[in-house]
Amino acid sequence: MEDAIEGDHVCSSQLSHFDHVDEFMNHLDVLLNPSSDKASTQALERLTTILDYYQEQSHLLDPSLEKMIEPVMMRLRKDIDQYGVQVPETTLNLFRFLYFLTKTRGFKTIVKFMSHEVTDLEPVFEFLSGLNSTRSELWEARYICFIWLSLICMIPFDLKKVDSGVSTQDSLIVKMLNLCKHYICTTGKERDGASLLIARLLSRQDLSHEYLIPFIDWSKERLGSNADVFEVTGILQSLCITYQLSPRTVLLPTLDETIVPLLTMPFFDQYANNSMVRKLRTKLTQRVGLCYLKPKIASWRYQRGNRSLRQNLEGVDGGLVSAKPLMNSKNEEEEEEDDEDISENLELIIEILLLGLKDKDTIVRWSAAKGIGRITQRLPQELAEDVVGSLLELFEENTFINKEGLLDLSAVSDHTWHGCSLAVAELARRGLLLPNRLEETIPWILKGLKFDLKRGSHSIGSHVRDACCYVCWAFARAYAPSILEPFVSEIAQNLVVVSLFDREINVRRASSAAFQENVGRQGIFPHGIEIIQHADYFSLGNRNNAFLSISFDIAKFEEYRYHLIHHLISVTSKHWDKPMRILASKALYNLVALDPTYFLDTALPYLIPHATSKDMQVSHGAMLSIAEISLALYQTTNDETIKQRYTQDTLHLTSIISNLPPRSLTTFGSEHVREGACHLITCLATTGLNADTAAWKHLIHTSLERKEENVQQYAVLSFGAVAKTYGLTRAELDEALKKIDVNNIMIHGRRSYGLALGTIDYCKHPDWVHDVIIQLCKASQYQDDSQANDATAKQNAVLGLTQLLQNLGDELKTVVTYDDFQLILNTLKSCLTDYSTDQRGDVGSWVRIASMELLDYLLPLTARLDRTGPGQAYLNPINTSEFMAALLKQSVERIDKVRASAGKVVDELIQTELKFPGHDCLRQHIKKDLAWSAPSDLYPVMVQLLKIPEYRFELLTGLIASAGGLTESLVRHSSACLTEYMDGLPIEDGDPSLKAIFVTVIDIFTKYEKQERVTIPLLDVIGLLYESGTLSKITDHTLHLKLFTLVRKETFKCRNVRKLLSAIKVFIGFISIQDSQVKTKSLQQLLSYLVHAFPRIRIEVSDQLFTQLSMSDEAEEDEEMMEAIEIITGTDWTGPLDQIKQERDKLYPLLKVKRPERVLKAK
């Protein structure tokens, strides 16, 4: 069941009832009648798990709460009477269970089901008083007792008569208050319970007159002295609840002289940084303010009218709600009430709440906003209008008119705007913001919908925009359509803009919800139903979708189109977040087709001056937008008049680059301006405008030498666009060829020019191809100098070569000579062997992947041209065989991405008509759905291809290299598949035979001598093959001897511990070859390792020798062998070399091995 709960937790919001009620009650029975403390604890753990499952839908527990709580309360009363404060652990678990119920459902709901008889009061209080306040494990019991007492003390009996104490002692009431005063200083949950109990006691009619003012005086005394933050919080919390629960008649005498001075006490300054204290002060202030006013609903408030959904739908006016008169007629009594005296202290209270709207914490602002709404609801109209006026004045705080005559919000506080917006929403919901105030209010709210203040490298204001969406939602519910009709156009346009183009997902969704609410309740939003079908909660969740798809659908409606475009060019294109500026430009590209004339007449003239702004974000966004608009005018517009207008006056567009501030191209952050400038050049060149390209080319070449990859990519595209439209001189080509020379120390230039050379149209300049191919081929080769051997430069050279050949297409053999083509093939063969590494890992894989992608295009194309065209064939069987072998090797390499890339190429090549060895075998084993990245699927297939002789060497090399990978699953599958395959081969007669594979292994060792990337995994695999007995089957001792020579040579003077450990396993394997010279030589080598300089090597050799000798047939029969095993196991091989060398020397005669003699060199 636990697994079911955990698995279904994600779907908890879809629950419809209390599914686990039976299981819950069963565990509750165990909790009530446990067989042991352990059973009780286990039952409690299970119950809390179930309750956690319903945390978000706790109301589902309501039908079962009574039968859950009543038996627990009965058991608690019994245990308290029986044990007193010495209750057992099982009783404490019952208290914990009740606490978890309050945590899930809330104490206000749970406390209703607790017992509340008069007879419970003293026993529960005595039990609570007797609990040790220092024992932290009892906190749940103390908390439950407090809320239990808060219920019991509400009984309609005189509590003084319930008190059974003697007259000389403090009364029960005093004891309870003293206990509460003790616990409101604590840090735990008991503080909340004590605050509630104080409030319940002081709110009783029979106690308030005697105890309320003394408690407030005590509170002021404590707050004015050295009370810590926990006591301050507890006192304020208790006062808040007291002023919520107590009757107004009881509280009125305490206001002016007692509680109001407390609200302005200087101790609040000490806790100016404590959000909880500030919130409680705000909450207490609003409740004191409510006590000053009679509990009535303002007769002057605006009432929309009937809210019945059925009547709305049946209404003759399309289901719209009709508004009641704005002002109800007042009778004499109401006029008298409006004329009642209002305390001067109310002004102080409203001032505190207005200041609370500016607070830095949301919880304080939200409390202040609700307080203003509640108090205003009880005020006479004249005073309420003053409150609303003061509230709206806060929007104007720190605003000023800038040079353009626009309102500047850069100095305003986002906290103030957020608090004011919440307060406006609260007033509107209650009908306290009269329609005549809307004309003054709505402009501020519309500004708040787009509130975004830049602060450093980020912005603030998303919470303000979210709050203003809430205001618009509240307006929809509060006012009749006729009231909002004058403002509908502005509200609808702004809500749509925020829904589509806001950066934050929660704001987009909030704006969409407000728009839907207005469409449903107002019914006068233009095209409302069509828009909410496109822009809903889920579709707006994806920002790209909102910008690029939904915005186009909504812009088809003319009422919204120009507002959307204006927002993109004036706000989003200047946004602080770069991805937002990029999205704005792409959205503008989509919208051009809807009204090209507007973009020519309005959008471009607005953007062009901003493109040369000194603010780099503004400049970047403007250039991107101009670029996309220009490209769209050229590509998507069929109207020749528009195209003619666009191409006529080009100077204002083409001069943007030359007018850019020089500092914007060199200072910190200039990479963004360069990206925008290069993109602008690309788009303008694509449209074929007449331009002086000198400034453009200078910018392109300087950008190509920048270190930022994004700048290089944009510059490469602009290089190609300018070369295609305006041409390229031979001098410029020669300069580019120099840049990619391997001797060029400017590595960034090598990287970018390698890509740039691939963008040139060589069909116009066939005589350039030879020089470019030679230089690109050189640039892609491995270099011995680590500085010159830059992986990205080599990769880009291959990518440039790829683009060059792709651009030639079927003209390949016409433009590229046979010799140049052979040079390309030889270069690719070399690139496929590039295993360069640096701190980033196998960076050579970037070059190999790029080479394989080129082969994927080049081989099928060349084969088709050879087959269909005249002239010399460029491909031959040897080439195709070598490339297929290299691709198969890459397809079993360590890196998943390399395997996937190679596998894709192999898969596509075997489906073509390209001729290569083993074509049918490859097709038979390699299926279309083979998972190249999954070792468990790949390696069992690939080992079967070892039967093809032409691919055996390379394929086996790849398989062996994978066995030395870092991924456990890769190593396991590659090595296991290889050993299993070889174990099943015939020894000599077969295709292939085990001997043939062994010869290939020796050839690999010979070729990759001293290359640890291959030799270490090769030693591991050979060790496994000897350990499994596979290679021991081979009787040709000369092969074993040859392998021994290679291994010893590889480990000679070796300091690599990993390689030595792998070699030891191979030497141990050689011992299994009986009656051979190899066995003797291996034992000599292993015995020499027993005195190796590294203790780890000595220990490994001793362990391996012991294991191997113990398993031999001679171990039990040969006494010398037994003695040798005893020496090996009984010697501490980590000791000093002088001592262990003596023990080692004893092993030579015992193992019948001749001790090697030191050969002295003649002087």
N, C-alpha and C positions, 0 to 999 in steps of 0.2 A: 504493500500500500504506500510506503514511503516513496518508493520509486515512482509510483503513479503520481503522487502529489508533486514531486520535484519535476517530473516530466511535463505535467500539465500546468505548471505554475505560470507559464507565459500566456495561457489562455484564461487566467483567473477572472479577467474582466468579462468573460462570457457566461459566468455561472448564473444560474437562475434560482437555485435553492441550496439549502444546507445539506450537501451530499453526504457528509461524514457523520450525520447525527447519531446513527446506531453505534458506530465505532467510538464516537466521542462519549456517549453515555456509558458504554462498557468500561472504558478507561476511567471515567469519572467514578463508577462503582468501585473500581480497584482503589482509586485515590481515597474514597470515603471509608473503605473497609480493607485496608492493606494487610497483607500477610507479613510484611517486613518493611523496614525503611527503604530498602533497595527497590522493592516493588512499587512503593509510593513514588519514589523519585523517577523511576522509569515511566510510570503512568503520567506523571506531570510533564516529562519531556515530550511524550507523544501528544499530549493535549496542547502544549504550546506550539508544536509543529503544525497541528491542524489549525489552530487559531491564526498563526502567521499566514497560512494559506488564504484566509478570509480577511486579511488586513484591509485590502482595498474595497471590499464589499461586505463590510461588517454588518450591515443591516439585515443580511440573510440569516444572521444568528437570532434575530429578535423573537421569532415564534418559539424558540427553544430556551430562551434565557431563564424563564421562570423555573422550569424543571432542572436547569443546571444549578441555579443559585440557591433555591430554597433548601434542598438537602444539605448543602454545604453550610448554610447559616445555622441550621439546626445542629449540625455536628459541632460547629465552632462554639455555640452557646453551651452545649453539653461539656465540651472539653475545657472551656474557660471555668465553668462551675466546678469541674472535677479536679483539674490540675493547677488552676491559678496561673501564675507566670511561668511555672516550670512545665510548659506544654511540651510534648514530644515532637520529634522531627516531622511526623506525619501530619500534625496539626499545622505546623509552619508551612508545609506544602499546600495545605488548603488556603492559607492566606496568600501564598504565591500564585495559586490558581486564580483567585479573585483579582489579584493585581493584573495578571495577564489578560483577564477579561476586560478590565478597565482600560488597559493599553490598546486593546483591539477595538472595543465598542465605545469607549469613553465613560468616565465615571458618572456622568449625569444620567446615563441610561441604566447603568448597573446598580447604582445606589437605590433606585426605585424598588428593586426586588429584595432588598435587605430587610431583616426584621426590624420593627420600630415600636416595640412595646416599652412602656414606662419602666418595667422591671429590668430591662436590658441596660439602662443608662449607667447605674453605678457599677455593675460588674464589669462592663466593657471599659469604663473609665479607670477602675482600679487595675484592671489587667494592663491597660496602656501605660498607666503610671508606674507599674511594677517592672515594665520591660527596661532592660539595660540600654540606655541611649548610646553607649559606646560600642555595642555589638552590631557590627555592620550587617551581619547576616539576617538581622531581624527587621530590616527596613520595610520589607513588604508588609509584615504584620502591623507595624506602627502606622503605615500609610492607610491600610484598610480600616484600622480602628478609628482613625481620624474621620474618614468619610462616613463610616458607620455612625459615629457619634454626631456628625453633622446632620444626619437624617433623624436620629433619635431625638435630638434637642428641638426638633420642629413640632413635637407632640403638643397638642393644645391643653397642656396642664401647667400649673404654676411650678416652675422648676425648684423654687425654694421649698415647696412642700414635699418634693421628691427626695430632698436631701435628708439622709438619715444620720448625718454626723452630729457630734455634740456641739453645743453652742459656743464653747470656748475655742473651737478650731475654726479655721477659715471655712467659708461656705463652699459647697460643691461648685458653684459658679466661679468663685475666685480661684479655686484649685484648677478648674478647667482652663481659665484664662491664663493662669501662670504657666501651666503645662504648654499651652499653645505658644506663649511668649518664649519659652525655652526652645521650642522646635522651629520657630520661624527664623532662627539664627543658623540652622543646619544647612548643609549643602545638598541634601538628598531630597527625595520625593516627599518626605514627611513635611517639608516646608509648605508645599501646596496644600496638603491635607490640613495642616494647622491653620493656614490662612482661611480656608473654607469654614472651619469650625468656628473661628473667631467671628467671621461674618454672620454665620447662622445664629450665634448667641447674641451678638449685638443688634441684630435686626429684629429680635423678639420685642414685642410691645412692653412686656413686663420687666425687661432687663435694660432696654436702651437708655431710658432716662437716668438710670443709676450708673451704668458702666460705659456708655459710648463716649461721652466727653472725656472722662478720665483716661480711656484707652488712647484717644487721639492726643491728649496731653502727654501721655507716656511715649507715644510714637514720636511726637515732636522733640521730646527730650532726648530720646535715643538717636534720632536722626541728626540732632544738633550736636551730639557728642562724638564718641569714637566708634560708632557702629560700622561693622565691616560691610562689604558689598552684599553678602548673603543675607544679613539681617535687614539691610535697606530694602532689598528685593522682597523679602518676606513681609515686611511692614506695609510697603506700598501695595503689594498684592492683596493683603487682607483688607486694606482700606478700599481698594477698587471693588472687591466683591461686596463689601459692606454697603457701599454707596450704590451698588446695583440692586441688592436684595431688600434693603430697608425701606419702609414706607416714607414718603416725602415729608409727612407731618413730623416724623421722628427726626429727620435729618435737618430740617430747616433751622432749628436753633443752633446747629453746629456750624453753619456755613460761614457767616461773616467774621466771627471772632476766633473760630477754632481751625477750620480746615483750609480756608483761603490763604491765611498766612503761611500754612505749611507748603502750599504750592510754590511759594516764592522764596523758600528758605535757601540760604547760601550753600548748603551741602550739595545741592544739585550741580554746582559748578565743579565739585570734586569728581563727580561721575559723568562729566561731559562726554567722555569717550565710551561710556557703557550704554549700548543700545537698548538693553532690557530696562534699565532704570529710566531712560528717556521715554521708552514706550509706556511704561507703567505710569509715569507722570502725566503723559498725554491722555491716557485712558482715564485716570483719576480726575483730571481736569474736565474732560467732557462729561463725566458722570456728576461732578459737582455742578457744572453748568446746567445740566438737565434738572437738578433738584431746585434750581432757582425758578424754573418755569413750570407751569401747570402741564400735566400730561394730556395734551390735546393735539389734534392735527390742524394745521393752519387752514382756516376757511378760505384764504385768498389764493391757495395753491392752484396751479393749473391741473385740470383733470382731463385726460384724453377722452374718456367715455367708456363705452362697453368693451370688455376684453373677451367676450365669448367667441371662441373659434367657430362654433356652429353658426352664430349670428353673423359673424364676419363673412363666412362663406355664402350665407343665404342673402346677404345684403344686396340691395338693388344697385349700389354704386360699386359693383365689382368686388364686393366683400370688404370694402374699406370701412374702418371704424369712424363713426361720426364723433366729433368733439363736443363735449359739453361746454356751456358758457365758460369763458375764462375766469369770470368772477362770480361766485355764488352770492346771492343776496344775503345780507347779514341781518340777523335779528338783533334785538336790543341787547340780549345777553352776550352775544359774541362781541358786540361793540364795547360792552363793559369789560369783557375779558381782554380785548385788545388794548384797552386803556389802563390795564393794571400796571402798577409800578414795577419797573424793571430795575434790579439792583445795579449799582455802579460797578460792582465786582464782575458782572457779566462781561463788561468790556475787557477786563483783564483776562478773563477766561478765553474769550474769543481771540485775543491777541496771542496768548500762549498757543492756541490751536493753529492760528495762522503761521506762527513761527515753526510749529511742528511740521507744516507742509514743506518747509525748506530743509528739513533734517536730512542728514546724509544717509540714513538707513531707511529702507523701504517700509519696514514694519511700523516705524514711527509715523511716517508720512501717511500710510494707509489708515492707521488709527486716528490721526488728526482729521483726515478727509471724512471718515465716517462720523466723527464727533461734530464737525461743522454741519454735516447734513442733518444729524439728529437735532441739534440745537436750533438750527434755522427753521426746522419744521414746527417749532413751538413759538417762534418769535412773531410779533406783529409785522405786518407787511413792510412798514417803513424801516424798521430796524433790520429786517431780513434783506431789504434792498441794499442797505449799507454794507452788510456782510458780503453780499454778492459783489458789490462795487469794490470793496477792499480785496476780494479774491482776484478779480480781474486785473486790478492794478499790479498784482504780483507778476503777471505776465510781462508787464512793461519794464520791470526792474532791470536795470543795466542794459537796456536796449538803446540804440541811437541810429540816426539816419546817416548813411555813408555818402560818399561823393556822388554816387549814381542816383541818389535820392531814394534808395531802398532801405528797408529796416534791417539793421545788422544785429544778429543774435550771438555774435562770437564771444561776448563777455557775459552772457547770461548763465545762470546756474541750472544745470540739468536736473538737480534735485528739486528746485523750486517749480520748474515746469512740470515735472512728474507729479508732485504733490498737488499742484493746482488742477491738473487734468483729472486726477482721481476725485478731487473735491467737486469739480464741475459735473462729473458723471454722477456722483452721489446726489447732488442737487437736482439734476435733470431727472433722475430715476424717481425722486420723491415729488416731482412737479413744482419744485421751488425756484427753478430757473424759468421765469415767465417769458412768454414768447417775445415780448418787447426787448428782452436782453439778448436774443439770439443774434441779432445783427452785429452786436458788439462782441459776442463770444465766439461765433463760428470762425471768423478770420484767424483768431489765435489757435483754435483747434486745428485748422487746416495747415497752419505753419508748424504746429506740433507733429502733424503726420509725417513731415519731412525733416524733423529735427535731427541734425547730425553735426556735432561739433568736433573738429579735429583736435586731437591732443597728442602731440608728438607723432609717433608712427602709427597711431590708431585713432579711433573716434569714439565718442560717447553719445548716447541718445536713444539707443534701441528701446530702453524702458519707457522713455517719453513717447515714442511712436506707438508702442504697445498700449499705453494708457490712453492716448488720443483715439486709437481704434475702439477702445472700450467706451469712450465718450460718444463716438458715432453710433455704436451699438445701443447705448442708453437713449440717445436721441430718437432712434427708430421706435423704441418701445414707449417713449414718453409723449410724443407729439403727434397730432393729427396731420395727415398729408397736406392739408391746406396751409398749415403753419410752416412746414419745412419746404414747401414748393419753391419759394424764391431762392432757396439755397441748394436745391437738389442737384443742379448741374455741377456746381463746384464740389460738393461732397462726393458725388458719384465719380467724377474725374479723378479726384485725389485718392479715393479709396482704391480705384482700379490701378492707379500708378503704384501705390504702395503694395498692393497685392502682387503685382508683377515684378517690380524693380527694387524692392527692398532687399538689403543684403541678408537679413536674418530670417530664418525659416519661420520662427514663431510670430514675427511681425507680419510676414506675408499671410500667414494663416489667420491671424487676428483680424487683419484688414478684410480678408475674404469673408470671415464670419460676420463682420459688421456690414459688409455690402449685402450679404444674403439676408441679414435681418431687415435691412432697409427695403430690399426688394419684396420680402414677404409681408412686411407690416405697412409699408408706405404705398407700394404698388405703382409708383410714379418715376422710378429710376429708368432711364432710357435703356432699352434692350436688356433689362435686368435678367430675365429668365435665360436668354441665350448666353449671357456672360457667365452666369453661375454654372451653366452646364459645361463650360470650358474650364473655368477657374474654380476648382473645388479644393478641398482640404488636401487631397492626395496629389493632384496634378501640380499644385504650387509647391509641394515639398521639394521638388527638384529644381534648383535655381536655373540650370541651363534650359530646362523645358519651359520654365516661366518666361525667360528672356527671349528665347528663339522660336518657340512654337505658339504658346498661348498668346503672347503679345501680338503676333501677326493676325491671329484670329480676331482678337478684340479690336485691333486697329482698323479692321474693315468697316467698323461703325464710325462714321464721320464725327459723331459727338465726342469720341474719345481719342481719335487718331492724332490730332495736332497737340493735344495735351501730353500724350505719350512721347511723341517725337521731341517736344520741347523739353520734357524732363530728361530724356536721354542726353540731349546735347548740352543742356545747361547744368545738370546736376550729376548724373551718373558718369558722364565722360570726365568729370573732375574729381571723381570719388578717390578717397585715399587708398583704397584697396585695388591693387593692379588688376586682378581677375575681373573685378566689376567694370573697369574701364574697357577691358578687352571684350567682355560680354556686351557692353553698350554699343561698341562699334559693330559687332556682328548683328545685333538686333537692328541697328540702323540700316545695314545692308539689306536685311529682309524687308524693311518697311519702305524702301525707296520706290519699289514698283507700284505702291498704292497711290503716290502723288509725287512724281519726279519734279514737277514744277515747283512745289513747295520747298523741296530740298535745294533746288538751284537758287530760288529767290530768297529763302529765309535761312535754311540750316547752314549752307556753306558760308554765306557772308557773316554769320554769327561765329562760326568755328575758326575761320581763317585767322583773325587777329589773335585768338587764344593760342593758336599753334606756336606762336613765337613768344609766348609768355615766359617770364623768368621763373615762374612756379613750374617745376619740372613735371609734377603730376598733371597739372592743367595742360601743359604742352604735349605730354605723352598722349593723354586721352583725346585731345583735339586732333592730333595728327592721325591717330588710329581711326577716328570717326571720319575725317576727311578722306582718308585712303579707302575705307570701305564704301562710303557714299559715292566716290568717284568711280570705283570699280563697278558698283551696282548700276550707276547711270550708263556705263559703257556696255555692261553685259546683259542687264535685265530689261532695258528699255528698248522697245521696238520703234518708238516715235523718232523719226529722223530729225524733227525740229529740235527735240530735247538734246539729241547728240550734237547737233550743229551748235546750239547755244553753249553746250559744255565745252566744245573744242575751240570756240571763237576766242574767248577771253581767257587765256591760259596763264598770263603772267602772274596773277595773284596766287595761283596754285603752285606754279613751278618755282617761284621765288621764295617759297616758305623755307626751304633748306638753307639757302644762302643768308636768310634773315634770322636764323636761329642764334640766340646769344652764345658766343664762344664758350663761356663758362659752363653752359648747360651740357656741353659735349665732353667736358673733361673733369668736372668736379664729382664729388661723392654722389652716387645715385644717377650719374649720367648714362648708365647702361639702359635705363628705361627710355630716355629721350632718344638714344641711338636706335633702340628697337623700333620706336614709333617712326623715326625718320626713315629708316631703311624700309619699313613696311609701306610708308607713303611713297617712297621712290619706286618700289616694286609695283604698286597699283597704278601710279601715274604713268610709269613706263609701259605697263600693260595696255593702258588706254591709248597710247601712241601720241601723247601731247607733244607739241613742238617745244623743245626746251634746250637751254644751254646746260649740258650735262657735266661741265667741269666741276661745279660745286658738288654735284651728286657723286661723281666718281671719287672725289677726294674723301667725302664722308664714308663711302663704301670701303675704300682701301684702308682707311684708318680704323674702321669698325672691324674689318677682317683680322686685324692684328690685336684686337682686344682679347682679354683672357676669358670673358664671360661667354659661355657656350650659346646662350640664347641670342646674344648680340651677333655672334658668328653666324648662327643659322639664318637670322633675318638678313644679314649682310650678304650671305651666299645667294639667297633668293633674289635680292635686289641686283647683285652682280649679274646673275643670269638674265633678269628681265631687261636691264640696260643693254647688255651685250646683244640680246635678241632683237631689241627695237632699234637701237642706235648704232650697233656694230661695235667691233673691238679691233684695235690696231695691233700689229705684230709686236710693237714695242711693249704694249701692255701685257701681251701674252708672255713675252720673254721675262718681264718682271715677275709675273705670277709663277713662271717655271723656276726662277731663282728662289722664290719664297719657299717652295716645297723641297728644295735641295736638302739632303740629310745633313749637310754641313752647316745649315742655317741655324744659328743659336736661338733665334726667335721662334720658340716652339709653337706659340699660338698662331703665328702666321702659317707655319707648316700645316697645322690642323685645318684651318679655314680655307686656305687656297687649294688644298687637295680636293675639298668638296666643290669649290667654286669652278675649278677647271672642268668639272663634269657637266656644268650647266651650259657650256658654249655649244652653239649649233655648228658642228664640224662638217656638216654636209656643204656649207658655204665655204669652208676653209679646209679642204681635204689635205692640203700640204702641211697643215699644222699637226695632223694626227700622230705622225711618227714621233716627233719630239715630245708631245704630251704623253704618249703611252710609255716611252722610255723613262721619262721623269717620274710618272706615277708609279711605275713598276719598281723603280729604285726606292721611292719613298715608302713603299709598303713592306720592304724587306727588314728582317731582323738586323739590328746593329749591335756590335760588340760594346760600344760606348753606351753606358746606362742612360746618360743624358739625351743622346740622340735616339735611343730606342724607345720613343714615346708611343704607347699603345694607341692612343686616340689619333695621333698623326697617321700611323700605319692603317688603322681602321678607315679613317676618312679618305686616304689615298685609294683604298680598295672600293669604297663607296663612290668616289669620284669616277673611278674606272668603270664601275657598274653603270652609272648614269650616262657616261660617255657612250658605252656600247648600246645601251637601251635607246638612246636618242638616234643612233645610226640605224637601228632596226634592220630591215632587209638589205640595207646598203652596206652592211658590215664588210663583206668580201670585196666590195668595190673600193672602199676607203682604207681598210686595214690590210696591209700586206701580209703575206704568208709568214715572213720572218717575225713581224711584229706580233702576229697572232701566237706563234710558238713562244715568243717571249712572255706573252700574257699567260699562257698555259704553265710555263715553267715558274712564273711568279706565283701563280695560285698554288702550285704544288708546294712551293717553299712556304707560303703563308699558312697552309694546312699543317705545317710542322712547327708553327710558332707557339711556344709554350712559355713565353715571357711571364715573369711574376714580379710583383712589387708588394707594397704594404696592403694593397687592395685585393691581393690574391692572384688568380690566373687571368691576368689582363690580356694575355695572348688569345684567350677564347674570343675576345671581341673581333680580332682579326680573322680567326678561323670561321666564325659565324658569317662575317661579311663576305668572305671568300666563297663559302658554300652557297650563299644567296646568289652570288654572281654565277657560279657554276649551274645553278638551277635554271638560270635564264640562258646562259651562253651555250651549253652543250646541246640542248634540243634544237636551238635556233641554227647553230652551225651544222648539225647533222642534217637538218632539213635543207639548208642552202647547198650543202655538198651533194645532196641527193637530187635536188631539182635544178640546180644551176650548173653552168659550164665551168670549166677551169679546174685548177688543182684542188684536191680535197684537203681541207684544213685539219680535219680530225682523222686519226688513225686508231686501230684497235689497241695499240699499246697505251695511247693517251687515255682512252675511255676506261681501260682496265685499271690503270694506275689511279685515276680519279675515283672510280667506284670502290677500289680497295681503301683509299684514304677516307671516303665518306663512310664506309662501313666501320672503319676504325673510330671515327668521330661519333658514330651512332651508339657506341658502347662505352663512351668516355664517362668520366666521373660526374660532370656538371649536367644537371637536368636540361637546362636551356640549350646546351650544345647538342645533347642527344636528340632533343625535340627538333632542332633546326636541321640536323643531319638526316634524321628520320624522314622529315617532310621532303627533303630533296631526293633521298633514295626512293621514297614512295612514288614521287612524281616521275623520276627518271625511268623506273622499271615499267611504267605504263606507256612510255613513248616508244618510238621505233629505233631508238639508239641501240647500237650493237655493242655488247660487252659479254665477257665470259660468264657462264652460270646464269644466264637470263631466266631460263625456265625454273631453275632451283630457287632463285630469288623470288619469283612470282609465286611459287608454291608455298614458301614459308612466310613471306612478308605480306600480311593482309592489310586491307585499307584501315581497319579499326584497331591496328596495333598501337598500344599505349607506350610511346617511346620514352615517356618520363617515368614510367612505373617499372622499377627493376624486376619485380616478381613476374611481370608479363613479358618483358623484353628479353632477358638473358636466356631463358630456355629456348627461345626461337633462334637467337643469334648464334649460339654455339653449334647449331646444326649446319651453319654455313661454313664451318671449318673444313668441310669436305671439298670445297672449291679451292684448288691449289693456289690460284692467282691471288686470292684474297686472304690466304691463311696467315701469312706473316703479319700483315697490318691488323687484321681482325683479332688475332691472338694478342698482339701488343696492346690493343685497346682494352680487351678483356682483363689482361693482367694489370694494367694501369688502374682500372676500376677497383680491383681487389685491394688497392692501397688507398682508397678514398677515405673520407672522414665520416661518411654517413653509414651507420651500422647496417641498415637494410640493404644499401648498395653493395657493401663489402660482402655481406652474407650471401646475397643472391648471385653475385658475379662469381665469387670463388666456389660456392657450392655447385652451381650449374657447370662450371668448367671441370671441376674434379669428378663430378658424377658422369659427365659426358666422356672424359678420357678414361675413366674406370671401365666403361662399357665397350671400349674399342678393342679390336683384336691386336695382338702384340706386333706382328710383322705383316701378316697377309691381310690386307684390307684397304679400303679407300674411304677415309684415311686410316692408317695404322697408328698405334700408340707410338711406335718408333719414329714415324714421320713427324708426329706432333712434337716428340722429344727433340728431334733434330731442329725443328723450327724454334723451340724454346732456347736451344743453345745458340742458334743464329741471332735471336733477339738479344741474348746476353752479350754476344760478341759485338753487335752493332751499338748497343747503348751502354757500353762499358763506362763506368764512372759517372753515369747520369742517374743520380739517385731518384729522380722522378719515376724512372722505370725500374731500376735495379732493386730497390727496396721492396716494392710489391711483387716483383718477379721472385725474389728470394722467399717471400711469404708463401706464394703459390707453390713453388718447388718444395718448400718444407711441408706444406699440406699434402702434396702428391706423394712424397716419401712416407709421411706419417700414415696415410691411408693405404700404403702398399702398392699404389698404382705404378710408380716408376720403378719399384723394386722388381717388377715382372720382367723388365728389359734385361736380357742376358749379355748384351754387348757391353763389356766392361770398359771398352775404349771410350764410349759415350759418357759413362759416369766419370771416368778419369778426366775427360776434357772439361766436363762441367765443374769438377772439383778444382781444376786448375784456374778456371774463370772465377770461381767463388773466392778462392784464396787470394787471387790477384786483386779482386774487388775490395777485399777487407784488409789488404796489406797496409800497415800503419794507419788503420782507420780509427778515428776518434768519435765517430757517430754511433752512439749507443744503440739506437734503433736498428741501424743496419747490422751491427754485430749480433744483436739478439736474433734477427731474422736469419743470419748466416749460421748461427749455432744450430738452429733447427735443421738446416740443410746438412751440416756435418753429422748431426745425430742420425739423419736419414741415411747417409752413406754407410753407417755402421751396419745397417740391415743387409747390405750386399755382402754375402758370405764369400770366403775364399778369394778375396780380391785385394789388389794393391790399394784400391780406394779406401777400404775399411781401415787398413793400417795407417795410411796417411791422415785419415780423418781423426783417428784416435790420437795420433801425434799432435794434430792441430788443437783438439779439444783439451788435451793435457797441458798444452802450452797456455791455453786460455785460463787454466786453473790458477795461474800466477799472473793474470792480467792486472794492469794498473787500476782498473775500475772494479770495485767490490761487487757491483751489481752483475757484471759479466761473470765473475768467479762463481757467485751464488747460482746464476742461471745454468752455467755449465755443470755444476755439481748436481743440481736437481735433475737436469736432462739426462746426465750420465747414469745417475741412480735409477731413474725410470727405465731407461733403455736396457741397462745391464740386468735389472731385476726381471725383465720380461724375457730375457734370452733363455734358451734351453740349457745352457751350461750353468746357470745360476745356482741350481740346487745340487749339481753333481761335482762341480769343479771347486775345490777348497780355495784355490788361489783367487778365483772369481769372487767367492764369498768374502775373502779377506779384503779384496779391493773394494767391494760394496761397503764393508764396515769402515774402511778408511774414509771413503767418500762421505758417508753419513756422519761419522764421528768427528770430523774435522771442522773447526770454525773457519770457514774460508774468507771471513772478513778480517781475520787477524793480520799481524805483521807478515810481510812477504817472506822474510828470512825463515820464519817458522813453518809456514804452509808450503814453502818450496821443498822442504825435507819430506813432508808427507806426500807431496805430489810425486817426488822422485821414486817413492816406494811403489807407485802404481805401474811404472813402466814394465818391470819384470812380471808383476802379477797379471797384467793384461797382455803379456807376451808381445810387447811393442818395443822396438829398438829406440833407445833414447837418441834424439838428434844431437849431433856434435857441432859445436861452434867452429866455424871455419875462420881462421885468422887470416886477414889480408896481409900480403907481403908489403913491407915498407918500401 
